[in-house]
């Protein structure tokens, strides 16, 4: 298990450093700094942040502990639908498709656990 953690960490660091280097560390830093500007937190970005946190809360326990907290899919169902709705400005096809897929995934998990 220690070897898996080490290899995972090395893979994560090497990929992240390579991408950050290519994009530019200053650009990445400026991007992260947006979180600390009040003007950044408009309705779309708030929904996106909540959706991101909810999806991470669904995915991480499964990856780390092989546990599913199916109730969190209630939140991801709502936030995925909201992301499509509030993304009128961007309407990026990848975002619409990903969140449509996630609505389907959440629906299956919720129904599986309720029925």
Phi and psi restraints in degrees (value plus and minus 20) as a CYANA .aco file:
   2 UNK   PHI     -83.0   -43.0
   2 UNK   PSI     -56.0   -16.0
   3 UNK   PHI     -86.1   -46.1
   3 UNK   PSI     -61.0   -21.0
   4 UNK   PHI     -82.4   -42.4
   4 UNK   PSI     -62.4   -22.4
   5 UNK   PHI     -83.3   -43.3
   5 UNK   PSI     -65.7   -25.7
   6 UNK   PHI     -83.0   -43.0
   6 UNK   PSI     -67.7   -27.7
   7 UNK   PHI     -84.2   -44.2
   7 UNK   PSI     -61.8   -21.8
   8 UNK   PHI     -80.5   -40.5
   8 UNK   PSI     -64.2   -24.2
   9 UNK   PHI     -83.4   -43.4
   9 UNK   PSI     -64.4   -24.4
  10 UNK   PHI     -84.1   -44.1
  10 UNK   PSI     -61.2   -21.2
  11 UNK   PHI     -83.0   -43.0
  11 UNK   PSI     -67.1   -27.1
  12 UNK   PHI     -77.5   -37.5
  12 UNK   PSI     -70.1   -30.1
  13 UNK   PHI     -84.6   -44.6
  13 UNK   PSI     -63.4   -23.4
  14 UNK   PHI     -86.9   -46.9
  14 UNK   PSI     -62.1   -22.1
  15 UNK   PHI     -86.4   -46.4
  15 UNK   PSI     -65.7   -25.7
  16 UNK   PHI     -84.3   -44.3
  16 UNK   PSI     -66.2   -26.2
  17 UNK   PHI     -83.0   -43.0
  17 UNK   PSI     -61.5   -21.5
  18 UNK   PHI     -82.4   -42.4
  18 UNK   PSI     -65.1   -25.1
  19 UNK   PHI     -88.8   -48.8
  19 UNK   PSI     -64.9   -24.9
  20 UNK   PHI     -81.1   -41.1
  20 UNK   PSI     -59.2   -19.2
  21 UNK   PHI     -82.8   -42.8
  21 UNK   PSI     -65.8   -25.8
  22 UNK   PHI     -82.7   -42.7
  22 UNK   PSI     -63.5   -23.5
  23 UNK   PHI     -93.9   -53.9
  23 UNK   PSI     -54.1   -14.1
  24 UNK   PHI      89.9   129.9
  24 UNK   PSI     101.1   141.1
  25 UNK   PHI     -79.1   -39.1
  25 UNK   PSI     -55.2   -15.2
  26 UNK   PHI     -85.5   -45.5
  26 UNK   PSI     -61.3   -21.3
  27 UNK   PHI     -83.7   -43.7
  27 UNK   PSI     -61.3   -21.3
  28 UNK   PHI     -84.4   -44.4
  28 UNK   PSI     -65.4   -25.4
  29 UNK   PHI     -80.3   -40.3
  29 UNK   PSI     -64.3   -24.3
  30 UNK   PHI     -82.4   -42.4
  30 UNK   PSI     -57.3   -17.3
  31 UNK   PHI     -83.2   -43.2
  31 UNK   PSI     -68.1   -28.1
  32 UNK   PHI     -83.6   -43.6
  32 UNK   PSI     -53.5   -13.5
  33 UNK   PHI     -83.9   -43.9
  33 UNK   PSI     -43.4    -3.4
  34 UNK   PHI     -76.8   -36.8
  34 UNK   PSI     -51.4   -11.4
  35 UNK   PHI     -77.5   -37.5
  35 UNK   PSI     -44.6    -4.6
  36 UNK   PHI    -118.4   -78.4
  36 UNK   PSI     -12.4    27.6
  37 UNK   PHI    -122.2   -82.2
  37 UNK   PSI     107.2   147.2
  38 UNK   PHI     -77.7   -37.7
  38 UNK   PSI     -55.5   -15.5
  39 UNK   PHI     -85.6   -45.6
  39 UNK   PSI     -39.5     0.5
  40 UNK   PHI     -90.9   -50.9
  40 UNK   PSI     -52.1   -12.1
  41 UNK   PHI    -104.2   -64.2
  41 UNK   PSI      41.3    81.3
  42 UNK   PHI    -106.0   -66.0
  42 UNK   PSI     151.2   191.2
  43 UNK   PHI     -71.4   -31.4
  43 UNK   PSI     -65.8   -25.8
  44 UNK   PHI     -81.4   -41.4
  44 UNK   PSI     -66.3   -26.3
  45 UNK   PHI     -89.7   -49.7
  45 UNK   PSI     -50.2   -10.2
  46 UNK   PHI     -86.2   -46.2
  46 UNK   PSI     -68.1   -28.1
  47 UNK   PHI     -80.6   -40.6
  47 UNK   PSI     -63.1   -23.1
  48 UNK   PHI     -81.6   -41.6
  48 UNK   PSI     -61.5   -21.5
  49 UNK   PHI     -85.3   -45.3
  49 UNK   PSI     -65.0   -25.0
  50 UNK   PHI     -83.2   -43.2
  50 UNK   PSI     -62.0   -22.0
  51 UNK   PHI     -83.6   -43.6
  51 UNK   PSI     -62.1   -22.1
  52 UNK   PHI     -83.0   -43.0
  52 UNK   PSI     -65.3   -25.3
  53 UNK   PHI     -83.5   -43.5
  53 UNK   PSI     -62.6   -22.6
  54 UNK   PHI     -84.1   -44.1
  54 UNK   PSI     -63.1   -23.1
  55 UNK   PHI     -85.5   -45.5
  55 UNK   PSI     -59.5   -19.5
  56 UNK   PHI     -83.9   -43.9
  56 UNK   PSI     -58.8   -18.8
  57 UNK   PHI     -86.3   -46.3
  57 UNK   PSI     -47.3    -7.3
  58 UNK   PHI     -98.6   -58.6
  58 UNK   PSI     -64.4   -24.4
  59 UNK   PHI     -96.3   -56.3
  59 UNK   PSI     -66.8   -26.8
  60 UNK   PHI     -80.7   -40.7
  60 UNK   PSI     -65.9   -25.9
  61 UNK   PHI     -80.5   -40.5
  61 UNK   PSI     -53.6   -13.6
  62 UNK   PHI     -87.5   -47.5
  62 UNK   PSI     -61.5   -21.5
  63 UNK   PHI     -91.6   -51.6
  63 UNK   PSI     -60.8   -20.8
  64 UNK   PHI    -104.8   -64.8
  64 UNK   PSI     -66.7   -26.7
  65 UNK   PHI    -136.4   -96.4
  65 UNK   PSI     -13.6    26.4
  66 UNK   PHI      33.2    73.2
  66 UNK   PSI      21.3    61.3
  67 UNK   PHI    -142.2  -102.2
  67 UNK   PSI     118.5   158.5
  68 UNK   PHI    -131.4   -91.4
  68 UNK   PSI     105.1   145.1
  69 UNK   PHI    -120.3   -80.3
  69 UNK   PSI      65.3   105.3
  70 UNK   PHI     -83.7   -43.7
  70 UNK   PSI     -47.7    -7.7
  71 UNK   PHI     -81.0   -41.0
  71 UNK   PSI     -47.1    -7.1
  72 UNK   PHI     -85.5   -45.5
  72 UNK   PSI     -40.6    -0.6
  73 UNK   PHI     -86.9   -46.9
  73 UNK   PSI     -41.4    -1.4
  74 UNK   PHI     -83.0   -43.0
  74 UNK   PSI     -59.3   -19.3
  75 UNK   PHI     -92.3   -52.3
  75 UNK   PSI     -63.0   -23.0
  76 UNK   PHI     -88.7   -48.7
  76 UNK   PSI     -50.9   -10.9
  77 UNK   PHI     -80.9   -40.9
  77 UNK   PSI     -68.6   -28.6
  78 UNK   PHI     -87.5   -47.5
  78 UNK   PSI     -65.4   -25.4
  79 UNK   PHI     -90.3   -50.3
  79 UNK   PSI     -51.7   -11.7
  80 UNK   PHI     -86.4   -46.4
  80 UNK   PSI     -62.9   -22.9
  81 UNK   PHI     -83.4   -43.4
  81 UNK   PSI     -63.2   -23.2
  82 UNK   PHI     -82.8   -42.8
  82 UNK   PSI     -57.8   -17.8
  83 UNK   PHI     -83.1   -43.1
  83 UNK   PSI     -60.4   -20.4
  84 UNK   PHI     -85.1   -45.1
  84 UNK   PSI     -62.3   -22.3
  85 UNK   PHI     -85.0   -45.0
  85 UNK   PSI     -67.0   -27.0
  86 UNK   PHI    -102.1   -62.1
  86 UNK   PSI     -25.9    14.1
  87 UNK   PHI    -107.3   -67.3
  87 UNK   PSI      -0.2    39.8
  88 UNK   PHI     -71.0   -31.0
  88 UNK   PSI     -56.2   -16.2
  89 UNK   PHI     -89.5   -49.5
  89 UNK   PSI     -60.5   -20.5
  90 UNK   PHI    -115.1   -75.1
  90 UNK   PSI     -67.8   -27.8
  91 UNK   PHI      18.2    58.2
  91 UNK   PSI      29.4    69.4
  92 UNK   PHI     -91.2   -51.2
  92 UNK   PSI     109.3   149.3
  93 UNK   PHI     -79.8   -39.8
  93 UNK   PSI     -53.8   -13.8
  94 UNK   PHI     -87.1   -47.1
  94 UNK   PSI     -58.4   -18.4
  95 UNK   PHI     -88.8   -48.8
  95 UNK   PSI     -63.0   -23.0
  96 UNK   PHI     -83.3   -43.3
  96 UNK   PSI     -66.6   -26.6
  97 UNK   PHI     -84.5   -44.5
  97 UNK   PSI     -65.4   -25.4
  98 UNK   PHI     -80.4   -40.4
  98 UNK   PSI     -65.6   -25.6
  99 UNK   PHI     -93.3   -53.3
  99 UNK   PSI     -48.9    -8.9
 100 UNK   PHI     -85.7   -45.7
 100 UNK   PSI     -64.0   -24.0
 101 UNK   PHI     -80.2   -40.2
 101 UNK   PSI     -62.3   -22.3
 102 UNK   PHI     -86.9   -46.9
 102 UNK   PSI     -55.1   -15.1
 103 UNK   PHI     -79.9   -39.9
 103 UNK   PSI     -63.7   -23.7
 104 UNK   PHI     -83.2   -43.2
 104 UNK   PSI     -65.4   -25.4
 105 UNK   PHI     -79.8   -39.8
 105 UNK   PSI     -68.2   -28.2
 106 UNK   PHI     -83.2   -43.2
 106 UNK   PSI     -59.3   -19.3
 107 UNK   PHI     -80.7   -40.7
 107 UNK   PSI     -65.1   -25.1
 108 UNK   PHI     -82.4   -42.4
 108 UNK   PSI     -65.4   -25.4
 109 UNK   PHI     -85.7   -45.7
 109 UNK   PSI     -63.4   -23.4
 110 UNK   PHI     -82.2   -42.2
 110 UNK   PSI     -69.9   -29.9
 111 UNK   PHI     -82.8   -42.8
 111 UNK   PSI     -60.9   -20.9
 112 UNK   PHI     -78.8   -38.8
 112 UNK   PSI     -56.8   -16.8
 113 UNK   PHI    -108.9   -68.9
 113 UNK   PSI     -38.4     1.6
 114 UNK   PHI    -113.2   -73.2
 114 UNK   PSI     -59.5   -19.5
